[in-house]
Amino acid sequence: MATSEDIQTLILTTLDTQGAIENTDSLKTADGNAIPYLAVVGVLNSLASKEMITYTTIERDQFNLTQEGNDIADSGSHEAKVFNAVDPVNGIAIAELAKLLGASAKIGQGKAFKNKWIKKDGDKLVREVESIVDQTQLDALEIRNTGTHSKPATLKDLQARKHVEKVKLISYKVAKGPKFSLKIEKQATDLTAEMLADGSWKTQTFKKYNFAGNPPEGGHLHPLMKVREEFRKIFFELGFEEMPTNKYVESSFWNFDALFQPQQHPARDAHDTFFLLDPATSSNFPDKEYVQRVKEVHSHGGYGSIGYGYDWKIEEAEKLLLRTHTTSVSSNMLYRLAQETKARGSFKPAKFFSIDRVYRNETVDATHLAEFHQVEGVIADKNLTLGDLIGFMEVFFEKMGVPNIKFKPAFNPYTEPSMEIFSWHPGLEKWVELGNSGMFRPEMLEAMGLDPDVRVIAWGLGLERPTMIKYGLDNIRELLGHKVDLDMIQSNPACRLDKKMGKELVGKDAVDA
Amino acid sequence: MPTVNVDKEELYTALGRDYTFDEFMDLCFNFGIELEEDTSPKEMAIREVGAHKVDDSVSDRPILKIDIPANRYDLLCHEGISRSLLVFQGKAKPPVFKTIVPADGKLQKLIIKPETAAIRPFAVAAILRNVKFTELNYKNFIDLQDKLHMNICRKRTLVAIGTHDLDTIQGPFTYEALAPKDIQFVPLNQEKNMNAEELMTFYENDKHLGKFLPIIRDSPVYPIIYDKNRQVLSLPPIINSNHSKITLDTKNVFIECTATDLTKGKIVLNTMVAMFSEYCAEPFTVEPVEVIYEDNRQPAGVTPDLTSRITTAKVDYINSCTGLKLSPDEICDLLNKMSLEATPSKEDKNEVVVQVPVTRSDVLHQCDIMEDVAIAYGFNNLPHTAPSVSTIGKPYPLNKLADTARIELALAGWSEVSPLTLCSHDENFAFLRQKDPGNIAVRLAHPKTIEYQVVRTSLLPGVLKTLKENKKHSLPIKVFEVGDTAIKDDTQERRSRNVRKVCATYSNKTSGLEQIHGLLDRTLQMLHCQPVDKNGTASGYWIQDSENPTYFPSRSADIYLRQKGETKVIGSFGILHPEVLEKFGLNFPTSAMEFDLEPFL
């Protein structure tokens, strides 16, 4: 058996002496054997990759005898066997023929009759001619010797009779390549430290490289957290201080009452809010006087307000819940701002923000979760105007990549005016709501102890919705919660709100224009 | 936000012109209501139940679906919307409501018995004379009661409205509270006379009324209104009697509102008469009713009071809030467009005098008046300024620390997950083979989703649930979370506090305990915390073998931290117990670590 080195040498020396190999079928090993096809292919590919040779494929059909065909070539056709079995003088009994030739008797008889070689004489067969030429055998022999037949019709006929089968033969025409040489150089697959050390990289030849990168084994940040980080950066750029929102449990007082949200408001229904079984209530309010002021403004008014005119109950305010909005933290921070102002004797403006979880007692579906993240910003200063709020919203949303916003009057129990922020969506061809904004009510701020000229503007939006738009998700459960796909976390791109968000949020044309 | 369906043709006729969808949407947008859809009852029904179930009896008259702000009860019907939009466009003046005493000077009386204090203490009433009902306005009349009941009346708990054909009943009327078995009448649209106990059973499974029964069902006495002949008017807040029912032929309407909140009772009555006095022979007039509390709980008086409330707003306040420089006259012109009659004050140049009609119960403070000026001016026409508030940005230190830990864990090759903070009690304790000590978990009262029973006290359940959803992911799986848990703490104002923790897991064909241990060492090193000898005094951390039911026996350790001479256990790590894996549906070995992050602040 020839090794691949032997075959390589054979091909290269043949090329060297003959200039080309017309057909690799002609190659024979030293002991005269043909070379297996697969071995030839392997060697040719290897040499071609080194540009030592070039080759083209030769495809041709070859006809081989089947077992039946070989049988005919060796011992004649069925009809010839029948003819030969018929005694030139006495003929042969039909029953005797079948005994003598088996299966061939029946097939051969028909053909021999047709060729008028024999005829029936009573229950005997007798010869009609003295001698025959067995053309079928000759055809079979021609095919065996040449791999084909001079008459295509005959080939077709023999194929139909299953004496012959066609096979595709592949061989190669080989020529010298640009780097033809009798000597085979070992090619390197990679640059190694040894090559650098001994300088062999200068003379070493390298295998052709197939580019295919391996994914790195790094860690990954959650897409929602990446969008959160972008919002945080916007707030820091604009000088905002982050609020301590690490308290999921809140009292109804800070979540509703301090915000001048009346106790019969539908949001305070157990159908919408997670109240707690344990701990159910808390009366640990640090400032009873402030609680009294809140009670007063709800039930009888004050600070220029007529109030809601109902019987405010401390028991309602004491109910603990999972906060329904981060505004509960904002109300607490503004109260602290009022306390600091009192202690310092002068007011200092403040800008606060938070991005954290809030809870709603909702039935979960593709667009609603019982917990989600809220982005909230608050600015407190003397004599802020609605124009300031609008102007600031333009700056904020511009940084988010949303250049075109407008404002709709809306209602919110703790802001007056309240403005919903809309952005034009060319894809949907309509204005879509992005968030809410407004000016906190004087009943809320003055009860805290802030001066009437201190105005507080605030706005809020969800974190999940822009993230879903950005990453093309339509089920919130696939973003937040355990039903997330780790492949999604590991493959989603980095977030740059200003670069991409606008296009995804408001449509391509709006930003490109 | 309530949605009101108004008849498109009726509305555009009232507004005096046709609108395209976009034109009308813009008008609504600027006024502060939201046009949702142009549809028809038939179209809505087909969408809901499919075309094959909707026959021709369902109307295909076009209707507009409009979202109304939750505090604008005066916009909950066609009459209110069309009136306000006409005034907003300067095409009409707001109506002036008047109470008119009958020619003989005798008012109808509603006498309130002391027993009602126990169940539904207040009632107010009014009469509309010579009303002309049509099919359209009759439907609006019914729809408005429905919208009021669902919104300001808080599903009839605060207020319930009853409307009656006055010509079928005779005053004086008495509002009483009686034992259910002593109340007998034929309810609206029924034929059978029943007592109130039977009535409760009769309506138990009623789709519409069933939900209101619990408001009074367990009370020993039920509220009930009679006329002078002991004919029942209504059993509030459940149902009226069939005897006094309104039809298209009704001329004189008696409206009563019973309430647990008197302020809201008055608002509801005012809204009803303000909207439908439009169809009286003399529009916008109402006949008052004398309301007498037998026990003098409230002073006797007549209802409704339709006089506008006179209030004032400061010009400089309005200009300062809006960023405009409007004159008192300009402010008044703008307010008039919002149905608030306003005139510059004669005494004070810096003041406008505003008459707040009874329909505008949302106006509590001059900030509400300022808002109406801004809406009439147009929010989108206001000058844009940027507040020149100079402040210094600052992260919340705990969030900054958490972000540092998150980045380090990701740099170490772990992927961040973000599970929910609410979970079942079992997931938080039993599934981790832990016993509930009984005094740490914050428990929820009435969750709609049954598995939300507690706020997690550990990050591990959520992380393991995330692994369960990702079992097809190629191994190893390395995930982490840095997030808040919550525990009870009576020393806090809210009797609980959040605790920020770090959790990471490693899952593979083998446990990978050394991977988790290595990650712990790396994370603490990055948090500037060094491994130290437990017998020394230096600040730092060490680990010590422990038997923790969450982990496989002899394959876990507690993490000790010594800071300024004080030592505490901040967490643990180990190979998760196979029973824990089974509970969370995991079939590959997993190692985990979890520790408190807050000591590193």
Interface residues (C-beta under 8 A of the other chain):
Chain A: E217 G218 G219 H220 L221 H222 L224 M225 E229 R232 F235 F236 E237 L238 G239 F240 E241 E242 M243 P244 T245 N246 K247 Y248 V249 E250 S251 Q264 P266 A270 H271 F274 F275 L276 L277 D278 P279 A280 S282 N284 F285 P286 G301 Y303 G304 S305 I306 G307 Y308 G309 Y310 L320 L322 P349 A350 K351 R357 Y359 N361 E362 T363 V364 L369 A370 E371 I379 D381 N383 L384 T385 L386 G387 D388 I390 G391 F392 E394 V395 K406 F407 K408 P409 A410 F411 P413 E416 P417 S418 M419 W431 M439 R441 P442 E443 D453 R455 I457 L480 G481 H482 K483 V484 D485 L486 D487 I489 Q490
Chain B: M1 F29 N30 F31 G32 E34 P69 A70 N71 R72 N151 R154 L158 D261 T263 K264 R309 S320 C321 T322 G323 D362 L364 H365 Q366 C367 D368 M370 E371 A374 I375 F379 N380 L382 P383 H384 T385 A386 P387 V389 S390 T391 I392 G393 K394 P395 Y396 L398 N399 D403 R406 I407 L409 A410 L411 A412 G413 W414 S415 E416 V417 S418 P419 L420 T421 L422 A441 V442 R443 L444 A445 H446 P447 K448 T449 Y452 V455 G462 K465 T466 K468 E469 N470 H473 I477 K478 V479 F480 D484 A486 K488 D490 Q492 E493 R494 R495 S496 R497 N498 R500
